[in-house]
Amino acid sequence: MKLLEYEAKLIFHNHGINVPKGILVSKDEEILLHLHDIGNQLVLKAQVDVGGRGKAGGVLMADEETAVETARELFSRKIRGLSVTRVLIEERLPIEHEYFVSITLDRASKQPVILFGDTGGVDIEKAARDSADAVRRILVMPLLRNVPAFQMRELLGDAPEELADSINKLYHVFCDKDALLAEINPLVTTPAGVYAADAKLIIDDNSLRRQKIAVNRDLSRREREAEKHGFSYVELGGNIGVIGNGAGLTMSTLDLIDHYHGKAANFLDVGGGADRKRVCYAVKLLSGLESVKVIVVNLLGGITRCDEVAKGIVDAGVSQQVIVRLAGTNEAEGRKILAEHGYKMLDTMEDAVKAAVEMAE
């Protein structure tokens, strides 16, 4: 789950990383209550969950006299389609130099990887593309609490040694918060020391309960409903709904849809042993997607009974065409139930997908 900048900065601050003085407001008038605590030179930042916020007009400069008017303007904007409901107002730092530091997981080595650049800011991606030496990287053994000194020297190169403490503390955040990404861009030097001028933190969804986060805000309403019923569910944006049992079978169905030039609306794995109610809810869930024109139900009956699946499809009674491929336990009974209610049951997964793609077109 992605945290907003103000949430990430609070965590960084609690781990000893310097962050600018700031306040969070939801109305422009609230600024007047806190201006004396921040200073005259200000940065106003829209708290929206999108990348490229600065280039999209989500970061504005102001002073004490123009702060309210600037905040009012920011609240009236949409940043990459998202309305601004909260604004972080911070002191404008006297920046001497900007750096880039990011920690994520290296999937190949199964270790944390720290990336560091001698230049930071909004153009770091372009700098990394233009020069292979723009960003240095080190892998850190997961059992180590701190980044070894020799690796830190390799990472920093000619950059000031005073950055090492902030990078090490960012690594602590990454480990303590079960993060998939912990990033400061830019990490800046000022006459008063090193500061995190921006902050990004993405927490592994699998650790939310351990991190005492009750709601995964990254999930859509439908994804949250699917989670309550134990479905593995992802929205994809096409017009062919997909229900399978088992990740492999469901992914194979998606691959076949793509092979025949169709577009899947989702990934939905109902799991093993899905009963009548579970199947009914899955079909209804997909029916609620406006983009879905046809639904493919592709299930293998091992511990899942085909007659239960068929009853669940009939109970759902959705308006979209439902194309079914069932094989396994009580297959004949399932086929009979579906035929009696006018549902189309095909013999192979390939036949079912072909029919769905044709119907969706």
C-alpha positions in Angstrom: 0.0 0.0 0.0 1.3 3.4 -0.9 1.5 6.0 1.8 1.0 9.7 1.1 4.0 12.0 1.5 2.9 13.4 4.9 2.4 9.9 6.3 5.8 8.7 5.0 7.5 11.8 6.5 6.0 11.2 9.9 7.5 7.7 9.8 10.9 9.0 8.6 10.8 11.6 11.4 10.1 8.9 14.0 13.2 7.1 12.7 15.4 10.1 13.1 15.5 11.4 9.6 15.2 15.2 9.3 12.1 16.5 7.5 11.0 20.1 6.9 8.7 21.8 9.4 5.2 21.5 8.0 1.5 21.2 8.6 -1.3 19.3 6.8 -4.5 21.3 6.0 -7.8 20.3 4.4 -9.0 23.9 4.0 -7.1 27.0 2.8 -8.2 29.0 5.8 -6.5 26.6 8.2 -3.1 28.0 7.1 -3.5 31.2 9.0 -3.5 29.3 12.3 0.0 27.8 11.7 2.0 30.1 9.5 4.0 31.5 12.4 5.3 28.0 13.1 6.6 27.4 9.6 8.2 30.6 8.3 7.8 33.0 5.5 9.1 31.0 2.5 6.8 28.0 1.9 6.2 25.0 -0.4 2.6 23.8 -0.8 2.2 20.1 -1.9 -1.0 18.4 -3.0 -1.3 15.1 -1.1 -2.5 12.9 -4.0 -1.4 9.3 -4.8 0.1 9.9 -8.3 3.6 10.1 -9.7 5.0 13.2 -11.4 3.0 15.4 -9.1 5.4 18.4 -9.4 5.3 18.5 -13.2 1.5 18.2 -13.1 1.1 21.4 -11.0 0.8 19.7 -7.6 3.7 21.6 -6.0 3.6 25.4 -5.7 5.8 28.0 -4.0 4.4 30.8 -1.8 5.3 33.2 0.9 3.4 34.3 4.0 1.3 36.8 2.1 0.3 34.5 -0.8 0.0 31.2 1.1 -3.9 31.2 1.5 -4.5 32.2 -2.2 -2.0 29.6 -3.4 -3.6 26.9 -1.3 -7.0 27.9 -2.6 -5.7 27.5 -6.1 -4.2 24.1 -5.3 -7.4 22.8 -3.7 -9.3 23.8 -6.9 -7.0 21.7 -9.2 -7.1 18.1 -10.3 -3.7 16.4 -10.4 -3.7 13.7 -13.0 -7.4 13.3 -12.6 -7.4 13.3 -8.7 -9.0 16.1 -6.7 -6.9 17.7 -4.1 -8.4 17.3 -0.6 -5.3 17.8 1.5 -2.3 20.0 1.2 1.1 19.7 3.0 2.6 23.1 3.7 6.3 23.1 4.5 9.1 25.5 5.1 11.1 26.1 1.9 14.6 24.7 2.6 17.8 26.6 1.7 19.0 23.8 -0.5 22.7 23.5 -1.3 22.6 20.2 -3.3 20.0 17.6 -4.2 20.7 13.8 -4.1 18.6 10.7 -4.8 18.3 7.6 -2.7 15.9 4.7 -3.1 15.6 1.3 -1.4 13.7 -1.5 -3.0 13.9 -5.3 -3.4 16.1 -7.0 -6.0 14.0 -9.9 -7.0 16.9 -11.8 -8.7 19.1 -11.8 -5.6 16.3 -11.6 -3.0 18.0 -8.8 -1.2 17.4 -5.1 -0.6 19.0 -2.9 -3.1 20.0 0.7 -2.4 20.2 3.2 -5.3 21.9 6.5 -5.0 22.4 9.4 -7.4 24.5 12.5 -7.1 21.7 14.5 -8.6 18.0 14.3 -7.4 14.7 15.9 -8.3 12.1 15.4 -10.9 14.5 14.5 -13.7 16.2 11.6 -12.0 14.7 9.1 -14.4 16.0 11.0 -17.4 19.5 11.3 -15.8 19.5 7.5 -15.2 18.6 6.8 -18.8 21.1 9.2 -20.2 24.0 7.9 -18.2 24.6 4.5 -16.8 26.8 6.0 -14.0 24.2 8.5 -12.8 22.8 6.0 -10.3 25.0 3.7 -8.2 23.7 0.6 -6.5 24.6 -1.8 -3.7 22.9 -5.0 -2.4 22.6 -5.4 1.4 22.5 -8.7 3.2 19.0 -9.0 4.7 20.3 -10.1 8.1 22.3 -6.9 8.5 20.7 -4.2 10.6 23.0 -1.5 9.2 24.6 -0.8 5.8 28.3 -1.9 6.1 30.7 1.1 6.1 32.6 -0.2 3.1 29.4 -0.5 1.1 28.3 3.0 2.1 31.5 4.4 0.9 31.0 2.6 -2.4 27.5 4.0 -2.7 28.3 7.6 -1.8 31.4 8.0 -4.0 32.4 11.7 -3.7 29.1 12.7 -2.1 29.4 14.0 1.5 29.8 11.5 4.3 27.1 13.2 6.3 24.5 11.6 4.0 25.3 8.2 5.3 23.3 8.6 8.5 20.1 9.4 6.7 20.6 6.6 4.2 21.2 4.1 7.1 18.0 5.4 8.8 16.0 5.0 5.6 17.2 1.4 5.5 15.9 0.9 9.0 12.5 2.3 7.8 12.6 -0.1 4.9 13.1 -3.1 7.1 10.9 -2.1 10.1 7.9 -1.2 7.9 8.1 -4.3 5.6 8.5 -1.9 2.7 8.7 -2.6 -1.0 10.0 0.9 -1.6 11.5 3.6 0.6 12.7 6.6 -1.3 13.8 10.2 -0.7 14.0 12.3 -3.8 15.5 14.7 -3.2 17.7 14.1 -0.2 19.1 17.6 0.3 22.0 19.2 2.1 21.4 22.6 3.7 23.4 24.8 6.1 21.4 23.2 8.9 22.1 19.6 7.9 20.6 16.8 5.7 16.8 16.7 5.1 14.3 14.5 3.3 12.6 17.1 1.1 10.2 14.5 -0.3 9.2 11.0 0.9 7.8 7.8 -0.7 6.9 4.6 1.1 5.1 1.5 -0.2 4.3 -1.2 2.3 3.9 -4.8 1.4 0.2 -5.6 1.3 0.9 -9.0 3.0 2.2 -7.2 6.1 -0.6 -4.7 6.7 -2.0 -6.5 9.7 1.4 -6.7 11.3 1.9 -3.0 10.6 -1.5 -2.3 12.2 -3.0 -0.9 9.0 -6.7 -1.8 8.9 -7.6 -0.8 5.4 -5.6 -1.1 2.2 -6.4 2.2 0.5 -4.9 1.0 -2.8 -7.8 -1.4 -3.3 -10.9 -0.4 -5.3 -14.3 -0.9 -3.7 -14.8 -4.1 -5.7 -11.3 -5.4 -4.8 -12.1 -4.8 -1.2 -15.3 -6.8 -1.5 -13.4 -9.6 -3.2 -10.9 -9.6 -0.4 -13.6 -10.1 2.2 -14.7 -13.3 0.5 -11.1 -14.6 0.1 -10.9 -14.2 -3.6 -7.6 -13.4 -5.4 -8.8 -10.5 -7.5 -7.3 -7.8 -9.7 -9.0 -5.4 -12.1 -7.5 -5.2 -15.6 -9.8 -2.9 -17.6 -11.0 -5.2 -20.5 -14.5 -6.4 -21.3 -14.2 -10.2 -20.7 -14.8 -11.3 -17.1 -12.7 -14.2 -15.9 -13.4 -16.7 -13.1 -11.1 -19.6 -12.4 -10.0 -21.8 -9.6 -6.3 -21.9 -9.0 -3.8 -19.1 -10.1 -2.3 -21.2 -12.9 -5.7 -22.0 -14.5 -6.9 -18.5 -14.2 -3.6 -17.1 -15.6 -3.9 -19.5 -18.5 -7.4 -18.3 -19.2 -6.0 -14.7 -19.3 -3.2 -15.8 -21.6 -5.6 -17.4 -24.0 -7.8 -14.3 -24.1 -4.8 -12.3 -25.0 -3.8 -14.9 -27.6 -7.1 -14.5 -29.4 -6.9 -10.7 -29.2 -9.4 -10.2 -26.5 -9.1 -8.1 -23.3 -9.7 -9.5 -19.9 -11.5 -7.4 -17.4 -10.0 -9.0 -14.3 -8.3 -11.9 -12.6 -10.5 -13.8 -10.2 -9.5 -17.0 -8.5 -12.3 -18.4 -6.3 -9.9 -21.0 -4.8 -10.4 -24.7 -4.3 -13.7 -26.1 -3.0 -15.8 -23.2 -4.1 -19.4 -23.8 -3.2 -22.7 -22.5 -4.7 -22.7 -19.3 -2.7 -19.1 -18.5 -3.4 -19.5 -19.0 -7.1 -22.7 -16.9 -7.1 -21.0 -14.0 -5.4 -18.0 -14.2 -7.8 -20.3 -14.0 -10.9 -22.3 -11.1 -9.4 -19.1 -9.3 -8.6 -18.0 -9.3 -12.2 -21.4 -8.5 -13.5 -21.2 -5.2 -11.6 -18.2 -4.1 -13.7 -19.7 -1.8 -16.4 -17.1 -2.8 -18.9 -17.9 -6.6 -18.8 -19.8 -7.9 -21.8 -19.3 -11.6 -21.2 -18.1 -13.8 -18.4 -15.9 -16.9 -18.7 -16.1 -19.4 -15.9 -13.3 -21.9 -16.3 -13.1 -24.4 -13.3 -11.7 -27.8 -12.7 -13.7 -29.9 -10.3 -11.4 -31.7 -7.9 -12.5 -30.7 -4.4 -14.8 -28.3 -6.3 -18.0 -29.9 -7.4 -19.2 -29.0 -10.9 -22.9 -29.2 -9.9 -22.3 -26.7 -7.1 -20.6 -24.3 -9.6 -23.5 -24.7 -12.0 -26.1 -23.9 -9.3 -24.1 -20.8 -8.3 -24.0 -19.5 -11.9 -27.8 -20.0 -12.2 -28.4 -18.3 -8.8 -26.5 -15.3 -9.9 -28.9 -14.7 -12.8 -26.7 -11.9 -14.3 -27.6 -10.1 -17.5 -24.3 -10.8 -19.3 -23.7 -14.0 -21.2 -21.9 -16.6 -19.1 -19.8 -19.1 -21.0 -18.8 -22.1 -18.9 -16.1 -24.8 -19.1 -16.3 -27.3 -16.2 -14.5 -30.6 -15.9 -14.2 -33.1 -13.1 -16.3 -34.1 -10.1 -20.1 -34.2 -10.9 -19.4 -32.8 -14.4 -22.5 -34.5 -15.9 -24.8 -33.1 -13.3 -23.3 -29.6 -13.7 -23.7 -29.7 -17.5 -27.4 -30.8 -17.1 -28.2 -27.9 -14.7 -26.6 -25.4 -17.0 -28.3 -26.7 -20.1 -31.7 -26.6 -18.4 -31.2 -22.9 -17.7 -29.9 -22.0 -21.1 -26.2 -21.5 -20.3 -23.5 -22.4 -22.8 -21.1 -25.0 -21.6 -18.2 -25.9 -23.9 -15.8 -28.8 -23.7 -12.4 -27.1 -23.7 -10.9 -23.9 -22.3 -9.9 -22.9 -25.8 -13.4 -23.2 -27.1 -14.8 -21.2 -24.2 -12.3 -18.4 -24.6 -12.8 -18.2 -28.4 -16.5 -17.9 -27.9 -16.1 -15.2 -25.3 -13.8 -13.1 -27.4 -16.2 -13.3 -30.4 -19.1 -12.3 -28.2 -17.2 -9.4 -26.6 -16.4 -8.1 -30.1 
